[in-house]
Amino acid sequence: MKKSILIIVFVFAACFTAVAQDKASLDAAAQQLYINTVAGNYEAVANGTYPKIFEVIPKDKMMETLKSMLKGDGYSMLMLKTDPKFEYGPIKKIGDGTYCMIKHDLLMKMTFTTPLGAAEGKTMTQNFKTAMQTEDVTFDAASNSFTMKKRVDVIAVADKSTGNKWKFLNKSGNKLMAKVFDENVIKQLGL
């Protein structure tokens, strides 16, 4: 009887430790992805991205889009360091993969080369709030820039295609998610 109880306690402790280590590796990988994003190390960001997205959007096209977003016609964008305030959902085993929904803050500064007037700044502030789905947008006339903070939804995935290491994908529209994940994953993650 004592042996049975010891075995059950050992198995339970081993399962708890495995989950704790998984959470620790998830947190470490998420922190590193955030650091690479803020530092503008987009090659590392691409390497931390869930690889199945590259079946839909080629990696070189994604890199090109990221870079063009940061330096556009008449503006430049910079990711600023802030406390990301990571919020982890439950780690779920779905089919052959492990998934976790993560939320974190992302702070951006968009500076325009042509000076904007107060009225234009006010209009653009409202447009950015709507487009980015955030209320945290401010215009600074002195620097001719907008600072925007957004809560971002990210899907963490560890499966065969990632070598069972955590990789990430920003939660996106239903059509893109359907091209990357099967119906069961979409349903269980509420995508």
Contacts in CASP RR format, 6 or more apart in sequence:
PFRMAT RR
TARGET T0000
AUTHOR 0000-0000-0000
METHOD contacts of the structure
MODEL  1
MKKSILIIVFVFAACFTAVAQDKASLDAAAQQLYINTVAGNYEAVANGTY
PKIFEVIPKDKMMETLKSMLKGDGYSMLMLKTDPKFEYGPIKKIGDGTYC
MIKHDLLMKMTFTTPLGAAEGKTMTQNFKTAMQTEDVTFDAASNSFTMKK
RVDVIAVADKSTGNKWKFLNKSGNKLMAKVFDENVIKQLGL
19 91 0 8 1.000
22 91 0 8 1.000
22 98 0 8 1.000
23 88 0 8 1.000
23 91 0 8 1.000
25 165 0 8 1.000
25 166 0 8 1.000
26 88 0 8 1.000
26 91 0 8 1.000
26 100 0 8 1.000
26 156 0 8 1.000
26 166 0 8 1.000
27 86 0 8 1.000
27 88 0 8 1.000
29 48 0 8 1.000
29 156 0 8 1.000
29 165 0 8 1.000
29 166 0 8 1.000
29 167 0 8 1.000
29 168 0 8 1.000
30 86 0 8 1.000
30 102 0 8 1.000
30 104 0 8 1.000
30 154 0 8 1.000
30 156 0 8 1.000
30 166 0 8 1.000
30 168 0 8 1.000
31 84 0 8 1.000
31 86 0 8 1.000
32 44 0 8 1.000
33 45 0 8 1.000
33 48 0 8 1.000
33 168 0 8 1.000
34 84 0 8 1.000
34 86 0 8 1.000
34 104 0 8 1.000
36 42 0 8 1.000
36 44 0 8 1.000
36 45 0 8 1.000
36 48 0 8 1.000
37 45 0 8 1.000
37 79 0 8 1.000
37 106 0 8 1.000
38 79 0 8 1.000
38 80 0 8 1.000
38 81 0 8 1.000
40 70 0 8 1.000
40 79 0 8 1.000
42 63 0 8 1.000
42 66 0 8 1.000
42 67 0 8 1.000
43 63 0 8 1.000
45 66 0 8 1.000
46 59 0 8 1.000
46 62 0 8 1.000
46 63 0 8 1.000
48 167 0 8 1.000
48 168 0 8 1.000
49 62 0 8 1.000
49 167 0 8 1.000
49 168 0 8 1.000
49 169 0 8 1.000
50 155 0 8 1.000
50 157 0 8 1.000
50 161 0 8 1.000
50 162 0 8 1.000
50 167 0 8 1.000
50 168 0 8 1.000
50 169 0 8 1.000
50 180 0 8 1.000
51 161 0 8 1.000
51 162 0 8 1.000
51 167 0 8 1.000
52 161 0 8 1.000
52 180 0 8 1.000
52 181 0 8 1.000
53 62 0 8 1.000
53 169 0 8 1.000
53 180 0 8 1.000
54 62 0 8 1.000
55 179 0 8 1.000
55 180 0 8 1.000
56 176 0 8 1.000
56 179 0 8 1.000
56 180 0 8 1.000
69 77 0 8 1.000
70 76 0 8 1.000
70 77 0 8 1.000
70 78 0 8 1.000
71 77 0 8 1.000
74 112 0 8 1.000
74 113 0 8 1.000
74 114 0 8 1.000
75 110 0 8 1.000
75 111 0 8 1.000
75 112 0 8 1.000
75 113 0 8 1.000
76 110 0 8 1.000
76 111 0 8 1.000
76 113 0 8 1.000
77 108 0 8 1.000
77 109 0 8 1.000
77 110 0 8 1.000
77 111 0 8 1.000
78 108 0 8 1.000
78 109 0 8 1.000
78 110 0 8 1.000
78 111 0 8 1.000
79 106 0 8 1.000
79 107 0 8 1.000
79 108 0 8 1.000
80 107 0 8 1.000
80 108 0 8 1.000
80 109 0 8 1.000
80 147 0 8 1.000
81 107 0 8 1.000
82 105 0 8 1.000
82 106 0 8 1.000
82 107 0 8 1.000
82 149 0 8 1.000
83 105 0 8 1.000
84 104 0 8 1.000
84 105 0 8 1.000
84 106 0 8 1.000
85 104 0 8 1.000
85 105 0 8 1.000
86 102 0 8 1.000
86 103 0 8 1.000
86 104 0 8 1.000
87 102 0 8 1.000
87 103 0 8 1.000
87 104 0 8 1.000
88 100 0 8 1.000
88 101 0 8 1.000
88 102 0 8 1.000
89 100 0 8 1.000
89 101 0 8 1.000
89 102 0 8 1.000
90 100 0 8 1.000
91 98 0 8 1.000
91 99 0 8 1.000
91 100 0 8 1.000
92 98 0 8 1.000
92 99 0 8 1.000
92 100 0 8 1.000
92 188 0 8 1.000
92 189 0 8 1.000
94 184 0 8 1.000
94 185 0 8 1.000
94 188 0 8 1.000
94 189 0 8 1.000
95 184 0 8 1.000
95 185 0 8 1.000
96 159 0 8 1.000
96 160 0 8 1.000
97 157 0 8 1.000
97 158 0 8 1.000
97 159 0 8 1.000
97 160 0 8 1.000
98 157 0 8 1.000
98 158 0 8 1.000
98 159 0 8 1.000
98 164 0 8 1.000
99 155 0 8 1.000
99 156 0 8 1.000
99 157 0 8 1.000
99 158 0 8 1.000
99 185 0 8 1.000
99 188 0 8 1.000
99 189 0 8 1.000
100 155 0 8 1.000
100 156 0 8 1.000
101 153 0 8 1.000
101 154 0 8 1.000
101 155 0 8 1.000
101 156 0 8 1.000
101 171 0 8 1.000
101 189 0 8 1.000
102 153 0 8 1.000
102 154 0 8 1.000
102 155 0 8 1.000
102 156 0 8 1.000
102 168 0 8 1.000
103 151 0 8 1.000
103 152 0 8 1.000
103 153 0 8 1.000
103 154 0 8 1.000
104 151 0 8 1.000
104 152 0 8 1.000
104 154 0 8 1.000
105 149 0 8 1.000
105 150 0 8 1.000
105 151 0 8 1.000
105 152 0 8 1.000
106 149 0 8 1.000
106 150 0 8 1.000
106 151 0 8 1.000
106 152 0 8 1.000
107 147 0 8 1.000
107 148 0 8 1.000
107 149 0 8 1.000
108 147 0 8 1.000
108 148 0 8 1.000
108 149 0 8 1.000
108 150 0 8 1.000
109 145 0 8 1.000
109 146 0 8 1.000
109 147 0 8 1.000
109 148 0 8 1.000
110 128 0 8 1.000
110 145 0 8 1.000
110 146 0 8 1.000
110 148 0 8 1.000
111 143 0 8 1.000
111 144 0 8 1.000
111 145 0 8 1.000
112 144 0 8 1.000
112 145 0 8 1.000
113 144 0 8 1.000
114 144 0 8 1.000
115 144 0 8 1.000
116 124 0 8 1.000
116 139 0 8 1.000
116 141 0 8 1.000
116 144 0 8 1.000
117 141 0 8 1.000
118 141 0 8 1.000
121 139 0 8 1.000
121 141 0 8 1.000
121 146 0 8 1.000
122 139 0 8 1.000
124 139 0 8 1.000
124 146 0 8 1.000
125 137 0 8 1.000
125 138 0 8 1.000
125 139 0 8 1.000
125 146 0 8 1.000
128 134 0 8 1.000
128 137 0 8 1.000
128 146 0 8 1.000
128 148 0 8 1.000
129 135 0 8 1.000
129 137 0 8 1.000
132 148 0 8 1.000
132 150 0 8 1.000
133 150 0 8 1.000
134 148 0 8 1.000
134 149 0 8 1.000
134 150 0 8 1.000
134 151 0 8 1.000
136 148 0 8 1.000
136 149 0 8 1.000
136 150 0 8 1.000
137 146 0 8 1.000
137 147 0 8 1.000
137 148 0 8 1.000
137 149 0 8 1.000
138 146 0 8 1.000
138 147 0 8 1.000
139 145 0 8 1.000
139 146 0 8 1.000
140 146 0 8 1.000
140 147 0 8 1.000
152 170 0 8 1.000
153 170 0 8 1.000
153 171 0 8 1.000
154 168 0 8 1.000
154 169 0 8 1.000
154 170 0 8 1.000
154 171 0 8 1.000
155 168 0 8 1.000
155 169 0 8 1.000
155 170 0 8 1.000
155 171 0 8 1.000
155 189 0 8 1.000
155 191 0 8 1.000
156 166 0 8 1.000
156 167 0 8 1.000
156 168 0 8 1.000
157 166 0 8 1.000
157 167 0 8 1.000
157 168 0 8 1.000
157 169 0 8 1.000
158 164 0 8 1.000
158 165 0 8 1.000
158 166 0 8 1.000
158 167 0 8 1.000
169 180 0 8 1.000
171 177 0 8 1.000
171 191 0 8 1.000
174 191 0 8 1.000
177 186 0 8 1.000
177 191 0 8 1.000
178 186 0 8 1.000
181 189 0 8 1.000
181 191 0 8 1.000
185 191 0 8 1.000
END
